Amino acid sequence: MTTHLLRRGLIRTALLASLALLLGGCVTAPPRPPAPTTDEIVQMAKDGIPAAEIIQRLEESRALYPLKASQLAQLKQDGVPDEVIDYMQQTLIETERMREAMRERDRMWMYGYPYYPPYPWGYWRRPYR
């Protein structure tokens, strides 16, 4: 009798756990707003929108702006606040650092830091070159 109740309890628990996993997989995050273009950023600055609000919109969209120095200078000439330009550059730098750290992590996982595979793979072949 106890094994029957135990088995029934395990089946019920497994069903509830699988139902929770299935329903949890249906949850989606709300869509992000579209990233503002540089022309829209200039227009927001000309409209007198504070730098904090422009930065908040950039944060919400998670936009990256790989701009050249001349393009950044043009943004400054067009009246975009320094805080916004600094934020645009800082997010790009942080993203590139994160990507490099992930590449390094993957390389170290593949080659088993601090243990290295036997010769010849760990000594003369380097990945990502």
Disulfide bonds with the S-S distance in Angstrom:
none
